[in-house]
Amino acid sequence: MASLEQVEIRKYHNELVHDVRHLMQKYGRIMGWEVPELDEAEASRLILQALKDALADVEREQ
């Protein structure tokens, strides 16, 4: 049986996905302003890796 915390966090899944997509778009736009010949696929890969690294940093702090 799922704990109350597990049930509650499942409710936030779609919102978390939305927030991550928003961060991807935000930093994609910023990179587009800074890098004239932006490779969007590479930029997305780098942004996603930066988000993963940031999550790992936060996880280590817990």
PQR file of N, CA, C, O and H, with PARSE charges and radii, in Angstrom:
ATOM      1  N   MET A   1       0.838  -1.183   0.000 -0.4000 1.5000
ATOM      2  CA  MET A   1       0.000   0.000   0.000 -0.0000 2.0000
ATOM      3  C   MET A   1       0.884   1.248   0.000  0.5500 1.7000
ATOM      4  O   MET A   1       1.890   1.314   0.708 -0.5500 1.4000
ATOM      5  N   ALA A   2       0.502   2.207  -0.782 -0.4000 1.5000
ATOM      6  CA  ALA A   2       1.282   3.438  -0.901 -0.0000 2.0000
ATOM      7  C   ALA A   2       1.099   4.292   0.348  0.5500 1.7000
ATOM      8  O   ALA A   2       0.015   4.367   0.928 -0.5500 1.4000
ATOM      9  H   ALA A   2      -0.314   2.154  -1.357  0.4000 1.0000
ATOM     10  N   SER A   3       2.194   4.929   0.740 -0.4000 1.5000
ATOM     11  CA  SER A   3       2.114   5.841   1.879 -0.0000 2.0000
ATOM     12  C   SER A   3       1.358   7.103   1.468  0.5500 1.7000
ATOM     13  O   SER A   3       1.184   7.380   0.281 -0.5500 1.4000
ATOM     14  H   SER A   3       3.074   4.868   0.269  0.4000 1.0000
ATOM     15  N   LEU A   4       0.925   7.840   2.442 -0.4000 1.5000
ATOM     16  CA  LEU A   4       0.228   9.096   2.156 -0.0000 2.0000
ATOM     17  C   LEU A   4       1.114  10.047   1.365  0.5500 1.7000
ATOM     18  O   LEU A   4       0.633  10.769   0.493 -0.5500 1.4000
ATOM     19  H   LEU A   4       1.067   7.615   3.406  0.4000 1.0000
ATOM     20  N   GLU A   5       2.407  10.048   1.669 -0.4000 1.5000
ATOM     21  CA  GLU A   5       3.340  10.910   0.945 -0.0000 2.0000
ATOM     22  C   GLU A   5       3.427  10.515  -0.528  0.5500 1.7000
ATOM     23  O   GLU A   5       3.473  11.380  -1.403 -0.5500 1.4000
ATOM     24  H   GLU A   5       2.798   9.461   2.378  0.4000 1.0000
ATOM     25  N   GLN A   6       3.450   9.206  -0.801 -0.4000 1.5000
ATOM     26  CA  GLN A   6       3.509   8.736  -2.185 -0.0000 2.0000
ATOM     27  C   GLN A   6       2.252   9.112  -2.954  0.5500 1.7000
ATOM     28  O   GLN A   6       2.322   9.525  -4.112 -0.5500 1.4000
ATOM     29  H   GLN A   6       3.413   8.503  -0.090  0.4000 1.0000
ATOM     30  N   VAL A   7       1.119   8.969  -2.315 -0.4000 1.5000
ATOM     31  CA  VAL A   7      -0.150   9.338  -2.948 -0.0000 2.0000
ATOM     32  C   VAL A   7      -0.157  10.831  -3.243  0.5500 1.7000
ATOM     33  O   VAL A   7      -0.557  11.252  -4.328 -0.5500 1.4000
ATOM     34  H   VAL A   7       1.062   8.634  -1.375  0.4000 1.0000
ATOM     35  N   GLU A   8       0.281  11.623  -2.287 -0.4000 1.5000
ATOM     36  CA  GLU A   8       0.275  13.075  -2.446 -0.0000 2.0000
ATOM     37  C   GLU A   8       1.217  13.515  -3.567  0.5500 1.7000
ATOM     38  O   GLU A   8       0.848  14.368  -4.376 -0.5500 1.4000
ATOM     39  H   GLU A   8       0.606  11.281  -1.405  0.4000 1.0000
ATOM     40  N   ILE A   9       2.426  12.950  -3.631 -0.4000 1.5000
ATOM     41  CA  ILE A   9       3.387  13.394  -4.651 -0.0000 2.0000
ATOM     42  C   ILE A   9       2.910  13.005  -6.045  0.5500 1.7000
ATOM     43  O   ILE A   9       3.208  13.708  -7.010 -0.5500 1.4000
ATOM     44  H   ILE A   9       2.726  12.258  -2.974  0.4000 1.0000
ATOM     45  N   ARG A  10       2.176  11.903  -6.174 -0.4000 1.5000
ATOM     46  CA  ARG A  10       1.623  11.530  -7.482 -0.0000 2.0000
ATOM     47  C   ARG A  10       0.690  12.608  -8.018  0.5500 1.7000
ATOM     48  O   ARG A  10       0.581  12.801  -9.229 -0.5500 1.4000
ATOM     49  H   ARG A  10       1.934  11.331  -5.390  0.4000 1.0000
ATOM     50  N   LYS A  11       0.023  13.304  -7.113 -0.4000 1.5000
ATOM     51  CA  LYS A  11      -0.869  14.388  -7.519 -0.0000 2.0000
ATOM     52  C   LYS A  11      -0.097  15.518  -8.192  0.5500 1.7000
ATOM     53  O   LYS A  11      -0.645  16.238  -9.026 -0.5500 1.4000
ATOM     54  H   LYS A  11       0.112  13.147  -6.129  0.4000 1.0000
ATOM     55  N   TYR A  12       1.161  15.671  -7.832 -0.4000 1.5000
ATOM     56  CA  TYR A  12       1.975  16.771  -8.344 -0.0000 2.0000
ATOM     57  C   TYR A  12       2.727  16.431  -9.624  0.5500 1.7000
ATOM     58  O   TYR A  12       3.380  17.298 -10.203 -0.5500 1.4000
ATOM     59  H   TYR A  12       1.607  15.086  -7.154  0.4000 1.0000
ATOM     60  N   HIS A  13       2.645  15.186 -10.070 -0.4000 1.5000
ATOM     61  CA  HIS A  13       3.455  14.757 -11.215 -0.0000 2.0000
ATOM     62  C   HIS A  13       3.265  15.653 -12.437  0.5500 1.7000
ATOM     63  O   HIS A  13       4.241  16.154 -12.994 -0.5500 1.4000
ATOM     64  H   HIS A  13       2.114  14.482  -9.599  0.4000 1.0000
ATOM     65  N   ASN A  14       2.034  15.855 -12.852 -0.4000 1.5000
ATOM     66  CA  ASN A  14       1.789  16.663 -14.051 -0.0000 2.0000
ATOM     67  C   ASN A  14       2.283  18.091 -13.882  0.5500 1.7000
ATOM     68  O   ASN A  14       2.806  18.686 -14.824 -0.5500 1.4000
ATOM     69  H   ASN A  14       1.241  15.448 -12.400  0.4000 1.0000
ATOM     70  N   GLU A  15       2.121  18.640 -12.689 -0.4000 1.5000
ATOM     71  CA  GLU A  15       2.601  19.994 -12.425 -0.0000 2.0000
ATOM     72  C   GLU A  15       4.125  20.056 -12.483  0.5500 1.7000
ATOM     73  O   GLU A  15       4.691  21.019 -13.000 -0.5500 1.4000
ATOM     74  H   GLU A  15       1.697  18.156 -11.924  0.4000 1.0000
ATOM     75  N   LEU A  16       4.783  19.037 -11.958 -0.4000 1.5000
ATOM     76  CA  LEU A  16       6.245  18.990 -12.018 -0.0000 2.0000
ATOM     77  C   LEU A  16       6.728  18.890 -13.463  0.5500 1.7000
ATOM     78  O   LEU A  16       7.685  19.563 -13.849 -0.5500 1.4000
ATOM     79  H   LEU A  16       4.323  18.255 -11.537  0.4000 1.0000
ATOM     80  N   VAL A  17       6.074  18.058 -14.253 -0.4000 1.5000
ATOM     81  CA  VAL A  17       6.432  17.938 -15.671 -0.0000 2.0000
ATOM     82  C   VAL A  17       6.257  19.282 -16.364  0.5500 1.7000
ATOM     83  O   VAL A  17       7.121  19.700 -17.136 -0.5500 1.4000
ATOM     84  H   VAL A  17       5.298  17.512 -13.940  0.4000 1.0000
ATOM     85  N   HIS A  18       5.153  19.957 -16.097 -0.4000 1.5000
ATOM     86  CA  HIS A  18       4.899  21.282 -16.674 -0.0000 2.0000
ATOM     87  C   HIS A  18       6.009  22.262 -16.282  0.5500 1.7000
ATOM     88  O   HIS A  18       6.507  23.008 -17.125 -0.5500 1.4000
ATOM     89  H   HIS A  18       4.451  19.617 -15.471  0.4000 1.0000
ATOM     90  N   ASP A  19       6.387  22.259 -15.018 -0.4000 1.5000
ATOM     91  CA  ASP A  19       7.425  23.176 -14.541 -0.0000 2.0000
ATOM     92  C   ASP A  19       8.774  22.903 -15.210  0.5500 1.7000
ATOM     93  O   ASP A  19       9.493  23.837 -15.566 -0.5500 1.4000
ATOM     94  H   ASP A  19       5.982  21.654 -14.333  0.4000 1.0000
ATOM     95  N   VAL A  20       9.113  21.633 -15.379 -0.4000 1.5000
ATOM     96  CA  VAL A  20      10.385  21.287 -16.029 -0.0000 2.0000
ATOM     97  C   VAL A  20      10.358  21.719 -17.493  0.5500 1.7000
ATOM     98  O   VAL A  20      11.347  22.245 -18.004 -0.5500 1.4000
ATOM     99  H   VAL A  20       8.529  20.874 -15.090  0.4000 1.0000
ATOM    100  N   ARG A  21       9.236  21.500 -18.165 -0.4000 1.5000
ATOM    101  CA  ARG A  21       9.123  21.958 -19.559 -0.0000 2.0000
ATOM    102  C   ARG A  21       9.284  23.474 -19.642  0.5500 1.7000
ATOM    103  O   ARG A  21       9.934  23.988 -20.552 -0.5500 1.4000
ATOM    104  H   ARG A  21       8.433  21.072 -17.750  0.4000 1.0000
ATOM    105  N   HIS A  22       8.690  24.181 -18.687 -0.4000 1.5000
ATOM    106  CA  HIS A  22       8.814  25.640 -18.652 -0.0000 2.0000
ATOM    107  C   HIS A  22      10.281  26.045 -18.471  0.5500 1.7000
ATOM    108  O   HIS A  22      10.752  26.971 -19.132 -0.5500 1.4000
ATOM    109  H   HIS A  22       8.162  23.763 -17.947  0.4000 1.0000
ATOM    110  N   LEU A  23      11.000  25.359 -17.585 -0.4000 1.5000
ATOM    111  CA  LEU A  23      12.424  25.658 -17.395 -0.0000 2.0000
ATOM    112  C   LEU A  23      13.218  25.384 -18.671  0.5500 1.7000
ATOM    113  O   LEU A  23      14.111  26.154 -19.024 -0.5500 1.4000
ATOM    114  H   LEU A  23      10.617  24.607 -17.049  0.4000 1.0000
ATOM    115  N   MET A  24      12.894  24.292 -19.360 -0.4000 1.5000
ATOM    116  CA  MET A  24      13.570  23.984 -20.622 -0.0000 2.0000
ATOM    117  C   MET A  24      13.353  25.113 -21.626  0.5500 1.7000
ATOM    118  O   MET A  24      14.298  25.555 -22.281 -0.5500 1.4000
ATOM    119  H   MET A  24      12.168  23.667 -19.073  0.4000 1.0000
ATOM    120  N   GLN A  25      12.108  25.581 -21.748 -0.4000 1.5000
ATOM    121  CA  GLN A  25      11.800  26.667 -22.681 -0.0000 2.0000
ATOM    122  C   GLN A  25      12.494  27.962 -22.265  0.5500 1.7000
ATOM    123  O   GLN A  25      13.053  28.672 -23.101 -0.5500 1.4000
ATOM    124  H   GLN A  25      11.341  25.222 -21.216  0.4000 1.0000
ATOM    125  N   LYS A  26      12.455  28.259 -20.978 -0.4000 1.5000
ATOM    126  CA  LYS A  26      13.073  29.487 -20.464 -0.0000 2.0000
ATOM    127  C   LYS A  26      14.555  29.534 -20.815  0.5500 1.7000
ATOM    128  O   LYS A  26      15.028  30.513 -21.391 -0.5500 1.4000
ATOM    129  H   LYS A  26      12.002  27.682 -20.299  0.4000 1.0000
ATOM    130  N   TYR A  27      15.282  28.486 -20.473 -0.4000 1.5000
ATOM    131  CA  TYR A  27      16.721  28.498 -20.716 -0.0000 2.0000
ATOM    132  C   TYR A  27      17.050  28.306 -22.190  0.5500 1.7000
ATOM    133  O   TYR A  27      18.105  28.746 -22.646 -0.5500 1.4000
ATOM    134  H   TYR A  27      14.898  27.691 -20.005  0.4000 1.0000
ATOM    135  N   GLY A  28      16.173  27.663 -22.937 -0.4000 1.5000
ATOM    136  CA  GLY A  28      16.344  27.589 -24.390 -0.0000 2.0000
ATOM    137  C   GLY A  28      16.268  28.976 -25.021  0.5500 1.7000
ATOM    138  O   GLY A  28      17.064  29.308 -25.899 -0.5500 1.4000
ATOM    139  H   GLY A  28      15.316  27.306 -22.567  0.4000 1.0000
ATOM    140  N   ARG A  29      15.305  29.785 -24.571 -0.4000 1.5000
ATOM    141  CA  ARG A  29      15.195  31.166 -25.078 -0.0000 2.0000
ATOM    142  C   ARG A  29      16.433  31.981 -24.707  0.5500 1.7000
ATOM    143  O   ARG A  29      16.976  32.712 -25.535 -0.5500 1.4000
ATOM    144  H   ARG A  29      14.658  29.515 -23.859  0.4000 1.0000
ATOM    145  N   ILE A  30      16.867  31.848 -23.467 -0.4000 1.5000
ATOM    146  CA  ILE A  30      18.049  32.596 -23.023 -0.0000 2.0000
ATOM    147  C   ILE A  30      19.260  32.205 -23.853  0.5500 1.7000
ATOM    148  O   ILE A  30      20.009  33.075 -24.297 -0.5500 1.4000
ATOM    149  H   ILE A  30      16.426  31.254 -22.795  0.4000 1.0000
ATOM    150  N   MET A  31      19.465  30.913 -24.070 -0.4000 1.5000
ATOM    151  CA  MET A  31      20.599  30.471 -24.885 -0.0000 2.0000
ATOM    152  C   MET A  31      20.467  30.980 -26.312  0.5500 1.7000
ATOM    153  O   MET A  31      21.467  31.323 -26.942 -0.5500 1.4000
ATOM    154  H   MET A  31      18.856  30.206 -23.709  0.4000 1.0000
ATOM    155  N   GLY A  32      19.241  31.033 -26.830 -0.4000 1.5000
ATOM    156  CA  GLY A  32      19.012  31.544 -28.179 -0.0000 2.0000
ATOM    157  C   GLY A  32      19.416  32.998 -28.318  0.5500 1.7000
ATOM    158  O   GLY A  32      19.911  33.409 -29.367 -0.5500 1.4000
ATOM    159  H   GLY A  32      18.428  30.755 -26.318  0.4000 1.0000
ATOM    160  N   TRP A  33      19.210  33.780 -27.268 -0.4000 1.5000
ATOM    161  CA  TRP A  33      19.621  35.189 -27.298 -0.0000 2.0000
ATOM    162  C   TRP A  33      21.141  35.308 -27.266  0.5500 1.7000
ATOM    163  O   TRP A  33      21.717  36.196 -27.895 -0.5500 1.4000
ATOM    164  H   TRP A  33      18.808  33.446 -26.416  0.4000 1.0000
ATOM    165  N   GLU A  34      21.790  34.399 -26.523 -0.4000 1.5000
ATOM    166  CA  GLU A  34      23.236  34.478 -26.305 -0.0000 2.0000
ATOM    167  C   GLU A  34      24.047  33.823 -27.426  0.5500 1.7000
ATOM    168  O   GLU A  34      25.184  34.223 -27.680 -0.5500 1.4000
ATOM    169  H   GLU A  34      21.322  33.678 -26.012  0.4000 1.0000
ATOM    170  N   VAL A  35      23.478  32.833 -28.088 -0.4000 1.5000
ATOM    171  CA  VAL A  35      24.199  32.055 -29.098 -0.0000 2.0000
ATOM    172  C   VAL A  35      23.462  32.201 -30.428  0.5500 1.7000
ATOM    173  O   VAL A  35      22.421  31.575 -30.627 -0.5500 1.4000
ATOM    174  H   VAL A  35      22.555  32.509 -27.881  0.4000 1.0000
ATOM    175  N   PRO A  36      23.991  33.026 -31.348 -0.5600 1.5000
ATOM    176  CA  PRO A  36      23.282  33.308 -32.603  0.2800 2.0000
ATOM    177  C   PRO A  36      22.969  32.061 -33.442  0.5500 1.7000
ATOM    178  O   PRO A  36      21.860  31.942 -33.962 -0.5500 1.4000
ATOM    179  N   GLU A  37      23.899  31.154 -33.580 -0.4000 1.5000
ATOM    180  CA  GLU A  37      23.713  29.955 -34.409 -0.0000 2.0000
ATOM    181  C   GLU A  37      23.419  28.745 -33.527  0.5500 1.7000
ATOM    182  O   GLU A  37      24.082  27.714 -33.638 -0.5500 1.4000
ATOM    183  H   GLU A  37      24.800  31.251 -33.157  0.4000 1.0000
ATOM    184  N   LEU A  38      22.438  28.872 -32.667 -0.4000 1.5000
ATOM    185  CA  LEU A  38      22.133  27.850 -31.673 -0.0000 2.0000
ATOM    186  C   LEU A  38      21.668  26.545 -32.318  0.5500 1.7000
ATOM    187  O   LEU A  38      20.762  26.536 -33.151 -0.5500 1.4000
ATOM    188  H   LEU A  38      21.899  29.710 -32.577  0.4000 1.0000
ATOM    189  N   ASP A  39      22.301  25.456 -31.922 -0.4000 1.5000
ATOM    190  CA  ASP A  39      21.844  24.107 -32.270 -0.0000 2.0000
ATOM    191  C   ASP A  39      20.813  23.737 -31.199  0.5500 1.7000
ATOM    192  O   ASP A  39      21.179  23.401 -30.073 -0.5500 1.4000
ATOM    193  H   ASP A  39      23.038  25.463 -31.246  0.4000 1.0000
ATOM    194  N   GLU A  40      19.534  23.797 -31.548 -0.4000 1.5000
ATOM    195  CA  GLU A  40      18.474  23.623 -30.554 -0.0000 2.0000
ATOM    196  C   GLU A  40      18.502  22.247 -29.895  0.5500 1.7000
ATOM    197  O   GLU A  40      18.238  22.129 -28.698 -0.5500 1.4000
ATOM    198  H   GLU A  40      19.236  24.069 -32.463  0.4000 1.0000
ATOM    199  N   ALA A  41      18.816  21.220 -30.656 -0.4000 1.5000
ATOM    200  CA  ALA A  41      18.871  19.870 -30.086 -0.0000 2.0000
ATOM    201  C   ALA A  41      19.995  19.775 -29.058  0.5500 1.7000
ATOM    202  O   ALA A  41      19.812  19.203 -27.984 -0.5500 1.4000
ATOM    203  H   ALA A  41      19.030  21.316 -31.628  0.4000 1.0000
ATOM    204  N   GLU A  42      21.150  20.331 -29.388 -0.4000 1.5000
ATOM    205  CA  GLU A  42      22.282  20.313 -28.456 -0.0000 2.0000
ATOM    206  C   GLU A  42      21.984  21.183 -27.243  0.5500 1.7000
ATOM    207  O   GLU A  42      22.310  20.812 -26.116 -0.5500 1.4000
ATOM    208  H   GLU A  42      21.299  20.795 -30.261  0.4000 1.0000
ATOM    209  N   ALA A  43      21.370  22.327 -27.468 -0.4000 1.5000
ATOM    210  CA  ALA A  43      21.009  23.204 -26.353 -0.0000 2.0000
ATOM    211  C   ALA A  43      20.040  22.487 -25.413  0.5500 1.7000
ATOM    212  O   ALA A  43      20.197  22.562 -24.194 -0.5500 1.4000
ATOM    213  H   ALA A  43      21.105  22.628 -28.384  0.4000 1.0000
ATOM    214  N   SER A  44      19.054  21.802 -25.957 -0.4000 1.5000
ATOM    215  CA  SER A  44      18.100  21.059 -25.128 -0.0000 2.0000
ATOM    216  C   SER A  44      18.798  19.976 -24.328  0.5500 1.7000
ATOM    217  O   SER A  44      18.506  19.779 -23.148 -0.5500 1.4000
ATOM    218  H   SER A  44      18.927  21.741 -26.947  0.4000 1.0000
ATOM    219  N   ARG A  45      19.716  19.278 -24.968 -0.4000 1.5000
ATOM    220  CA  ARG A  45      20.469  18.227 -24.266 -0.0000 2.0000
ATOM    221  C   ARG A  45      21.260  18.823 -23.109  0.5500 1.7000
ATOM    222  O   ARG A  45      21.260  18.275 -22.007 -0.5500 1.4000
ATOM    223  H   ARG A  45      19.953  19.438 -25.926  0.4000 1.0000
ATOM    224  N   LEU A  46      21.935  19.947 -23.359 -0.4000 1.5000
ATOM    225  CA  LEU A  46      22.743  20.588 -22.322 -0.0000 2.0000
ATOM    226  C   LEU A  46      21.880  21.129 -21.180  0.5500 1.7000
ATOM    227  O   LEU A  46      22.241  21.006 -20.009 -0.5500 1.4000
ATOM    228  H   LEU A  46      21.934  20.392 -24.255  0.4000 1.0000
ATOM    229  N   ILE A  47      20.758  21.717 -21.525 -0.4000 1.5000
ATOM    230  CA  ILE A  47      19.858  22.249 -20.496 -0.0000 2.0000
ATOM    231  C   ILE A  47      19.312  21.112 -19.638  0.5500 1.7000
ATOM    232  O   ILE A  47      19.276  21.219 -18.412 -0.5500 1.4000
ATOM    233  H   ILE A  47      20.465  21.817 -22.476  0.4000 1.0000
ATOM    234  N   LEU A  48      18.891  20.031 -20.275 -0.4000 1.5000
ATOM    235  CA  LEU A  48      18.371  18.891 -19.526 -0.0000 2.0000
ATOM    236  C   LEU A  48      19.440  18.317 -18.596  0.5500 1.7000
ATOM    237  O   LEU A  48      19.142  17.955 -17.458 -0.5500 1.4000
ATOM    238  H   LEU A  48      18.921  19.944 -21.271  0.4000 1.0000
ATOM    239  N   GLN A  49      20.671  18.235 -19.070 -0.4000 1.5000
ATOM    240  CA  GLN A  49      21.752  17.736 -18.217 -0.0000 2.0000
ATOM    241  C   GLN A  49      22.008  18.694 -17.060  0.5500 1.7000
ATOM    242  O   GLN A  49      22.260  18.254 -15.939 -0.5500 1.4000
ATOM    243  H   GLN A  49      20.914  18.529 -19.995  0.4000 1.0000
ATOM    244  N   ALA A  50      21.946  19.996 -17.317 -0.4000 1.5000
ATOM    245  CA  ALA A  50      22.129  20.980 -16.249 -0.0000 2.0000
ATOM    246  C   ALA A  50      21.023  20.849 -15.199  0.5500 1.7000
ATOM    247  O   ALA A  50      21.286  20.981 -14.003 -0.5500 1.4000
ATOM    248  H   ALA A  50      21.741  20.353 -18.228  0.4000 1.0000
ATOM    249  N   LEU A  51      19.792  20.591 -15.638 -0.4000 1.5000
ATOM    250  CA  LEU A  51      18.696  20.389 -14.693 -0.0000 2.0000
ATOM    251  C   LEU A  51      18.919  19.125 -13.859  0.5500 1.7000
ATOM    252  O   LEU A  51      18.674  19.122 -12.653 -0.5500 1.4000
ATOM    253  H   LEU A  51      19.579  20.484 -16.609  0.4000 1.0000
ATOM    254  N   LYS A  52      19.379  18.061 -14.500 -0.4000 1.5000
ATOM    255  CA  LYS A  52      19.679  16.825 -13.767 -0.0000 2.0000
ATOM    256  C   LYS A  52      20.774  17.066 -12.734  0.5500 1.7000
ATOM    257  O   LYS A  52      20.681  16.598 -11.600 -0.5500 1.4000
ATOM    258  H   LYS A  52      19.578  18.064 -15.480  0.4000 1.0000
ATOM    259  N   ASP A  53      21.820  17.805 -13.137 -0.4000 1.5000
ATOM    260  CA  ASP A  53      22.912  18.119 -12.216 -0.0000 2.0000
ATOM    261  C   ASP A  53      22.411  18.955 -11.040  0.5500 1.7000
ATOM    262  O   ASP A  53      22.809  18.731  -9.897 -0.5500 1.4000
ATOM    263  H   ASP A  53      21.896  18.185 -14.059  0.4000 1.0000
ATOM    264  N   ALA A  54      21.537  19.918 -11.327 -0.4000 1.5000
ATOM    265  CA  ALA A  54      20.977  20.761 -10.270 -0.0000 2.0000
ATOM    266  C   ALA A  54      20.136  19.920  -9.305  0.5500 1.7000
ATOM    267  O   ALA A  54      20.201  20.116  -8.092 -0.5500 1.4000
ATOM    268  H   ALA A  54      21.214  20.099 -12.256  0.4000 1.0000
ATOM    269  N   LEU A  55      19.350  18.989  -9.844 -0.4000 1.5000
ATOM    270  CA  LEU A  55      18.564  18.103  -8.985 -0.0000 2.0000
ATOM    271  C   LEU A  55      19.469  17.242  -8.107  0.5500 1.7000
ATOM    272  O   LEU A  55      19.168  17.020  -6.934 -0.5500 1.4000
ATOM    273  H   LEU A  55      19.298  18.831 -10.830  0.4000 1.0000
ATOM    274  N   ALA A  56      20.563  16.762  -8.667 -0.4000 1.5000
ATOM    275  CA  ALA A  56      21.509  15.959  -7.895 -0.0000 2.0000
ATOM    276  C   ALA A  56      22.117  16.791  -6.768  0.5500 1.7000
ATOM    277  O   ALA A  56      22.296  16.294  -5.656 -0.5500 1.4000
ATOM    278  H   ALA A  56      20.807  16.942  -9.620  0.4000 1.0000
ATOM    279  N   ASP A  57      22.434  18.058  -7.052 -0.4000 1.5000
ATOM    280  CA  ASP A  57      22.967  18.948  -6.011 -0.0000 2.0000
ATOM    281  C   ASP A  57      21.960  19.113  -4.878  0.5500 1.7000
ATOM    282  O   ASP A  57      22.313  19.023  -3.702 -0.5500 1.4000
ATOM    283  H   ASP A  57      22.288  18.462  -7.955  0.4000 1.0000
ATOM    284  N   VAL A  58      20.710  19.353  -5.240 -0.4000 1.5000
ATOM    285  CA  VAL A  58      19.658  19.529  -4.233 -0.0000 2.0000
ATOM    286  C   VAL A  58      19.473  18.239  -3.433  0.5500 1.7000
ATOM    287  O   VAL A  58      19.296  18.278  -2.215 -0.5500 1.4000
ATOM    288  H   VAL A  58      20.423  19.425  -6.196  0.4000 1.0000
ATOM    289  N   GLU A  59      19.516  17.112  -4.116 -0.4000 1.5000
ATOM    290  CA  GLU A  59      19.352  15.827  -3.433 -0.0000 2.0000
ATOM    291  C   GLU A  59      20.469  15.597  -2.420  0.5500 1.7000
ATOM    292  O   GLU A  59      20.216  15.096  -1.324 -0.5500 1.4000
ATOM    293  H   GLU A  59      19.659  17.081  -5.105  0.4000 1.0000
ATOM    294  N   ARG A  60      21.694  15.956  -2.774 -0.4000 1.5000
ATOM    295  CA  ARG A  60      22.822  15.800  -1.851 -0.0000 2.0000
ATOM    296  C   ARG A  60      22.658  16.682  -0.616  0.5500 1.7000
ATOM    297  O   ARG A  60      23.143  16.334   0.460 -0.5500 1.4000
ATOM    298  H   ARG A  60      21.900  16.362  -3.664  0.4000 1.0000
ATOM    299  N   GLU A  61      21.986  17.809  -0.761 -0.4000 1.5000
ATOM    300  CA  GLU A  61      21.788  18.729   0.360 -0.0000 2.0000
ATOM    301  C   GLU A  61      20.754  18.212   1.361  0.5500 1.7000
ATOM    302  O   GLU A  61      20.698  18.692   2.493 -0.5500 1.4000
ATOM    303  H   GLU A  61      21.593  18.092  -1.635  0.4000 1.0000
ATOM    304  N   GLN A  62      19.948  17.250   0.960 -0.4000 1.5000
ATOM    305  CA  GLN A  62      18.868  16.746   1.835 -0.0000 2.0000
ATOM    306  C   GLN A  62      19.398  15.815   2.896  0.5500 1.7000
ATOM    307  O   GLN A  62      18.628  15.305   3.711 -0.5500 1.4000
ATOM    308  H   GLN A  62      19.993  16.860   0.040  0.4000 1.0000
TER
END
